[in-house]
Amino acid sequence: MALYVVERDLSNTPAEQFRLDQREVASACIRLKTQGKLVRYISSVLVPADGRALDLFGASSSELIEEANASAGVLYTRIVEILDLTPSFLSHGTSRPRRSLRRAGGVTTTTLDDGEGTEDNMASKPSSELTRWLLDGQRLFSLCLEALESSERLQSENVMLREELARLRHRVDVLQAERSDMVAAFNDLAGHVTQVVDHILQKSEESGEEGSSAPR
């Protein structure tokens, strides 16, 4: 799948509405994916100074991203395809060092894990920081989506198993009712047969007695 950035204008959008839009877009992508369409909402970043948001998606085409946003009812300014140029030969620790940011006299200081510190004004490199956030968010959100999809699949299978169990219980109840009816019918038949046999035996005994008492 290719990577796309969706630019949104948040100058008149409350923070709560932005979070609701994120949920709607993620749900729309999941629905499209169940239909066999390759689209995934990865993450979002804010640019407070410009009142903008950038949503990162993975999709087989920009049309699917348009469909996802339309389904979620979310407005956007434009959709742009981007490239992940992180070298594949670099290790995770080399290409993605953990950094801690702190303010010192109005200047942002970036400290690497190995203890080396360099002072860097973050405002002078918005593109590089934004790219790093997008790529890190892509990896983390992909894991979250996979866990969510697995959970939804298990819930669906659980519902199917419950329905099958309910059908089996109903079938057992029907079979038990039929067995009770058969036992009752067999008991009635056995009682009727017993009465017939008793009647025949009684007639046979009466005939024998009449025959022995007759004069010879």
C-alpha positions as CSV (number, residue, x, y, z in Angstrom):
1,M,0.0,0.0,0.0
2,A,1.1,3.6,-0.7
3,L,1.3,6.3,2.0
4,Y,-1.0,9.3,1.8
5,V,-1.3,12.5,3.9
6,V,-4.7,14.1,4.2
7,E,-4.6,17.8,5.1
8,R,-7.4,19.2,7.2
9,D,-8.3,22.8,8.3
10,L,-8.9,22.9,12.0
11,S,-9.1,26.6,12.5
12,N,-12.8,26.4,13.4
13,T,-12.9,22.8,14.8
14,P,-13.0,22.1,18.5
15,A,-10.5,19.6,20.0
16,E,-13.4,17.3,21.0
17,Q,-14.7,17.3,17.4
18,F,-11.3,16.4,16.1
19,R,-11.1,13.4,18.3
20,L,-14.5,12.3,17.3
21,D,-13.5,12.7,13.6
22,Q,-10.5,10.4,14.2
23,R,-12.8,7.7,15.6
24,E,-15.2,8.0,12.7
25,V,-12.4,7.9,10.1
26,A,-10.8,4.8,11.7
27,S,-14.2,3.1,11.8
28,A,-14.9,3.9,8.2
29,C,-11.5,2.4,7.2
30,I,-12.3,-0.8,9.1
31,R,-15.6,-1.1,7.4
32,L,-14.0,-0.7,4.0
33,K,-11.4,-3.2,4.8
34,T,-14.1,-5.8,5.7
35,Q,-15.3,-5.2,2.1
36,G,-11.9,-6.2,0.8
37,K,-10.7,-2.6,0.1
38,L,-7.1,-1.9,1.1
39,V,-7.2,1.3,3.2
40,R,-5.9,2.0,6.7
41,Y,-6.0,5.0,8.9
42,I,-2.5,5.2,10.6
43,S,-2.2,8.4,12.7
44,S,-2.8,12.2,12.9
45,V,-0.6,15.1,13.8
46,L,-1.5,18.7,14.5
47,V,0.2,21.9,13.4
48,P,-1.2,24.3,16.0
49,A,0.6,27.4,14.5
50,D,-1.3,26.9,11.2
51,G,-4.5,25.4,12.6
52,R,-4.1,22.3,10.4
53,A,-4.0,18.5,10.9
54,L,-2.3,15.9,8.8
55,D,-3.8,12.4,8.8
56,L,-1.6,9.6,7.6
57,F,-3.2,6.7,5.6
58,G,-2.1,3.6,3.9
59,A,-4.2,2.7,0.8
60,S,-4.0,1.2,-2.6
61,S,-5.4,4.4,-4.1
62,S,-6.3,7.9,-3.1
63,E,-9.9,7.2,-4.1
64,L,-10.3,4.8,-1.1
65,I,-9.1,7.6,1.2
66,E,-11.7,9.9,-0.3
67,E,-14.4,7.2,0.2
68,A,-13.3,6.7,3.9
69,N,-13.5,10.4,4.7
70,A,-16.8,10.8,2.9
71,S,-18.2,7.8,4.8
72,A,-17.0,9.4,8.1
73,G,-18.4,12.8,7.1
74,V,-15.0,14.5,7.6
75,L,-13.9,17.4,5.5
76,Y,-10.4,17.8,4.2
77,T,-8.3,20.2,2.1
78,R,-6.3,17.8,-0.1
79,I,-4.8,14.3,-0.3
80,V,-1.1,13.9,-1.1
81,E,0.9,10.8,-1.7
82,I,4.2,10.6,0.3
83,L,7.2,8.3,0.4
84,D,8.8,6.6,3.4
85,L,12.6,7.0,2.6
86,T,13.9,5.5,5.8
87,P,16.9,3.3,4.7
88,S,16.2,-0.3,5.1
89,F,19.8,-1.1,6.1
90,L,19.7,1.0,9.2
91,S,18.8,-0.6,12.5
92,H,15.8,0.7,14.5
93,G,18.1,2.2,17.1
94,T,20.1,4.0,14.5
95,S,17.2,5.4,12.4
96,R,14.8,6.1,15.3
97,P,16.8,7.2,18.4
98,R,14.7,8.0,21.5
99,R,14.8,11.6,22.3
100,S,13.8,13.7,25.3
101,L,12.8,17.3,24.8
102,R,13.2,20.1,27.4
103,R,13.0,23.8,27.4
104,A,16.1,25.7,28.4
105,G,16.0,29.5,28.1
106,G,13.4,29.4,25.4
107,V,15.4,27.0,23.3
108,T,14.4,23.4,22.8
109,T,17.2,20.9,23.7
110,T,17.2,17.5,22.2
111,T,19.0,14.8,24.2
112,L,19.9,11.4,22.7
113,D,19.9,8.1,24.6
114,D,23.7,7.9,24.6
115,G,23.9,11.1,26.7
116,E,25.1,13.4,23.9
117,G,23.1,16.6,23.8
118,T,22.7,19.1,21.0
119,E,20.7,22.3,21.1
120,D,18.3,22.6,18.2
121,N,15.4,25.0,17.6
122,M,12.5,22.7,16.7
123,A,10.8,25.4,14.8
124,S,13.6,25.5,12.3
125,K,13.0,21.8,11.3
126,P,9.2,21.3,11.3
127,S,9.3,19.0,8.3
128,S,11.9,16.6,9.7
129,E,10.1,16.4,13.0
130,L,6.7,16.0,11.4
131,T,8.1,13.2,9.2
132,R,9.5,11.4,12.2
133,W,6.2,11.7,14.1
134,L,4.3,10.4,11.1
135,L,6.5,7.4,10.6
136,D,6.6,6.5,14.3
137,G,2.9,6.9,14.5
138,Q,2.5,4.7,11.4
139,R,4.2,1.8,13.0
140,L,2.5,2.2,16.4
141,F,-1.0,2.7,14.9
142,S,-0.5,-0.3,12.6
143,L,0.1,-2.5,15.6
144,C,-3.0,-1.1,17.3
145,L,-5.2,-1.7,14.2
146,E,-4.0,-5.2,13.9
147,A,-4.9,-5.9,17.5
148,L,-8.3,-4.2,17.0
149,E,-9.0,-6.3,13.9
150,S,-8.0,-9.5,15.7
151,S,-10.3,-8.6,18.6
152,E,-13.2,-7.9,16.2
153,R,-12.6,-11.2,14.4
154,L,-12.6,-13.1,17.7
155,Q,-15.8,-11.3,18.7
156,S,-17.4,-12.3,15.5
157,E,-16.4,-15.9,15.9
158,N,-17.7,-15.8,19.5
159,V,-21.1,-14.6,18.3
160,M,-21.2,-17.3,15.7
161,L,-20.4,-20.0,18.3
162,R,-23.1,-18.7,20.6
163,E,-25.7,-18.8,17.8
164,E,-24.6,-22.4,17.0
165,L,-24.8,-23.3,20.6
166,A,-28.3,-21.9,20.8
167,R,-29.4,-23.9,17.7
168,L,-27.9,-27.1,19.3
169,R,-29.8,-26.5,22.5
170,H,-33.0,-26.0,20.7
171,R,-32.4,-29.2,18.7
172,V,-31.8,-31.1,22.0
173,D,-35.0,-29.7,23.4
174,V,-36.9,-30.9,20.4
175,L,-35.4,-34.3,20.5
176,Q,-36.1,-34.6,24.2
177,A,-39.8,-33.7,23.6
178,E,-40.0,-36.2,20.8
179,R,-38.5,-38.9,23.0
180,S,-41.0,-38.1,25.7
181,D,-43.8,-38.5,23.2
182,M,-42.4,-41.8,21.9
183,V,-42.1,-43.2,25.5
184,A,-45.7,-42.2,26.3
185,A,-47.0,-43.8,23.0
186,F,-45.0,-46.9,23.7
187,N,-46.4,-47.2,27.2
188,D,-49.9,-46.8,25.8
189,L,-49.3,-49.5,23.2
190,A,-47.8,-51.8,25.8
191,G,-50.9,-51.3,28.1
192,H,-53.2,-52.0,25.2
193,V,-51.3,-55.2,24.2
194,T,-51.4,-56.4,27.8
195,Q,-55.2,-55.9,28.0
196,V,-55.6,-57.8,24.7
197,V,-53.4,-60.7,25.9
198,D,-55.2,-60.8,29.3
199,H,-58.6,-60.9,27.5
200,I,-57.4,-63.7,25.2
201,L,-56.1,-65.8,28.1
202,Q,-59.3,-65.2,30.0
203,K,-61.4,-66.4,27.1
204,S,-59.1,-69.4,26.7
205,E,-59.5,-70.4,30.4
206,E,-63.3,-70.0,30.2
207,S,-63.4,-72.2,27.1
208,G,-61.3,-74.9,28.8
209,E,-63.5,-74.9,31.9
210,E,-66.6,-75.3,29.7
211,G,-65.1,-78.2,27.8
212,S,-64.1,-80.1,31.0
213,S,-67.6,-79.7,32.6
214,A,-69.5,-80.9,29.6
215,P,-71.0,-84.6,29.9
216,R,-69.2,-87.3,28.1
